[in-house]
Amino acid sequence: MSLYESVIIARQEISTQQVDALADTFEGVIKDNGGSVEKRENWGLRSLAYKIKKNRKGHYVLFNIDAPADAVHELERLMRLNEDVLRYLTLRVDEFEEGPSVPAQAQARADRPARSYDDKPATESAAPAEAKEAAPEEAKEAAPEEAKEEVAEEAAPEVEAEPEAETKAEGEE
């Protein structure tokens, strides 16, 4: 038996339950003719690139089929006769892709709740953040000692600056 991927676009006017019933019908046709449906993904209602039979949107369904060629021909014949199917495309493939398809992954990402900027992700970089929080406390404790050193350094250049001024004055004379 050969491996096939088939995508069906159904009219936007039918409900999701009717799309599932239509997909079940097509799945039954494949099983009756000696094949099997390895994976079935409902991609939902999506916008079309251009109008097809006065429709701007359509329900997309993907089938991964392991069946003989006669079963696929019968499936395509029934898709042509069904008025709820706008378009279909069946391709023969060497092997099925593992995991969800790209449109299913995009739909899963869209279903996730929106992330606000106030939420911080729980990552492994939490330890450096704690170190940064501890660093200001240590800086506060060390600040009085550093301040004394800075005051001493500031005073020292002033003392050094005065003899230089005197040397310049002596050299000019």
LINMOBEL-V358678 format. One record per residue. N is the residue number from 1. RES is the residue in three letters. SS is DSSP state (H for helix, E for strand, C for the rest). OMEGA is omega as a letter, one per 20 degrees, with the letter a starting at -180 (* if undefined). D_CENTER is the distance of its C-alpha to the mean C-alpha in Angstrom with 2 decimals. Layout:
BEGIN
N&RES&SS&OMEGA&D_CENTER, N&RES&SS&OMEGA&D_CENTER
END
This chain:
BEGIN
1&MET&C&a&34.86, 2&SER&E&r&32.09, 3&LEU&E&a&28.33, 4&TYR&E&r&26.84, 5&GLU&E&a&23.61, 6&SER&E&r&24.42, 7&VAL&E&a&22.46, 8&ILE&E&r&24.40, 9&ILE&E&a&24.14, 10&ALA&E&a&26.30, 11&ARG&E&a&27.89, 12&GLN&C&a&26.27, 13&GLU&C&a&29.50, 14&ILE&C&a&29.26, 15&SER&C&r&27.66, 16&THR&H&r&24.88, 17&GLN&H&r&27.74, 18&GLN&H&r&29.50, 19&VAL&H&r&26.48, 20&ASP&H&r&26.36, 21&ALA&H&r&30.14, 22&LEU&H&r&29.89, 23&ALA&H&r&27.38, 24&ASP&H&r&29.76, 25&THR&H&a&32.61, 26&PHE&H&r&31.03, 27&GLU&H&r&30.12, 28&GLY&H&r&33.79, 29&VAL&H&r&35.05, 30&ILE&H&a&33.28, 31&LYS&H&r&34.65, 32&ASP&H&a&38.10, 33&ASN&C&r&38.28, 34&GLY&C&r&37.55, 35&GLY&C&r&33.79, 36&SER&E&r&30.81, 37&VAL&E&a&27.29, 38&GLU&E&a&25.01, 39&LYS&E&r&21.81, 40&ARG&E&r&21.32, 41&GLU&E&r&18.09, 42&ASN&E&a&18.43, 43&TRP&E&r&15.79, 44&GLY&E&a&17.70, 45&LEU&E&a&19.31, 46&ARG&E&r&17.87, 47&SER&E&r&19.64, 48&LEU&E&r&21.74, 49&ALA&E&r&22.26, 50&TYR&E&a&25.95, 51&LYS&E&r&28.33, 52&ILE&E&a&29.35, 53&LYS&C&r&32.56, 54&LYS&C&r&32.16, 55&ASN&E&r&28.66, 56&ARG&E&a&25.70, 57&LYS&E&r&23.22, 58&GLY&E&r&23.06, 59&HIS&E&a&21.88, 60&TYR&E&r&20.06, 61&VAL&E&r&20.80, 62&LEU&E&r&20.18, 63&PHE&E&r&22.88, 64&ASN&E&a&23.25, 65&ILE&E&r&27.03, 66&ASP&E&a&29.59, 67&ALA&E&r&32.82, 68&PRO&C&a&35.90, 69&ALA&H&a&36.12, 70&ASP&H&r&38.51, 71&ALA&H&r&36.00, 72&VAL&H&r&33.43, 73&HIS&H&r&36.24, 74&GLU&H&r&37.20, 75&LEU&H&a&33.63, 76&GLU&H&r&33.44, 77&ARG&H&r&36.92, 78&LEU&H&r&35.96, 79&MET&H&r&32.84, 80&ARG&H&a&35.19, 81&LEU&H&a&37.59, 82&ASN&C&a&35.16, 83&GLU&C&r&35.01, 84&ASP&C&a&31.69, 85&VAL&E&r&29.87, 86&LEU&E&a&29.14, 87&ARG&E&r&27.84, 88&TYR&E&r&27.08, 89&LEU&E&r&26.25, 90&THR&E&a&27.12, 91&LEU&E&r&26.57, 92&ARG&E&a&28.15, 93&VAL&E&r&25.92, 94&ASP&C&r&27.01, 95&GLU&C&r&24.56, 96&PHE&C&r&21.66, 97&GLU&C&r&18.11, 98&GLU&C&r&17.24, 99&GLY&C&a&14.52, 100&PRO&C&r&12.67, 101&SER&C&a&12.53, 102&VAL&H&r&9.85, 103&PRO&H&r&10.71, 104&ALA&H&r&10.74, 105&GLN&H&r&7.21, 106&ALA&H&r&6.36, 107&GLN&H&r&9.19, 108&ALA&H&r&8.29, 109&ARG&H&a&5.40, 110&ALA&H&a&8.30, 111&ASP&H&r&10.75, 112&ARG&C&r&9.91, 113&PRO&C&r&12.55, 114&ALA&C&a&12.33, 115&ARG&C&r&12.95, 116&SER&C&a&16.29, 117&TYR&C&r&17.47, 118&ASP&C&a&20.27, 119&ASP&C&r&18.28, 120&LYS&C&a&18.28, 121&PRO&C&r&15.98, 122&ALA&C&a&18.12, 123&THR&C&r&18.01, 124&GLU&C&a&20.72, 125&SER&C&r&21.78, 126&ALA&H&a&23.69, 127&ALA&H&r&26.89, 128&PRO&H&r&27.12, 129&ALA&H&r&26.65, 130&GLU&H&r&29.59, 131&ALA&H&r&31.59, 132&LYS&H&r&31.13, 133&GLU&H&a&32.40, 134&ALA&H&a&35.35, 135&ALA&H&r&36.21, 136&PRO&H&r&37.40, 137&GLU&H&r&39.75, 138&GLU&H&r&41.27, 139&ALA&H&r&41.59, 140&LYS&H&r&43.54, 141&GLU&H&a&45.91, 142&ALA&H&a&46.45, 143&ALA&H&a&46.78, 144&PRO&H&r&50.54, 145&GLU&H&r&51.42, 146&GLU&H&a&49.38, 147&ALA&H&r&50.98, 148&LYS&H&r&54.43, 149&GLU&H&r&53.62, 150&GLU&H&r&52.35, 151&VAL&H&r&55.52, 152&ALA&H&r&57.65, 153&GLU&H&r&55.87, 154&GLU&H&a&56.33, 155&ALA&H&a&59.99, 156&ALA&H&r&60.58, 157&PRO&H&r&59.62, 158&GLU&H&a&61.93, 159&VAL&H&r&64.78, 160&GLU&H&a&64.04, 161&ALA&H&a&63.85, 162&GLU&H&r&67.41, 163&PRO&H&r&69.18, 164&GLU&H&a&67.39, 165&ALA&H&r&68.73, 166&GLU&H&a&72.18, 167&THR&H&r&72.02, 168&LYS&H&a&71.12, 169&ALA&H&a&74.04, 170&GLU&H&a&76.41, 171&GLY&H&a&75.28, 172&GLU&H&a&75.86, 173&GLU&C&*&79.43
END
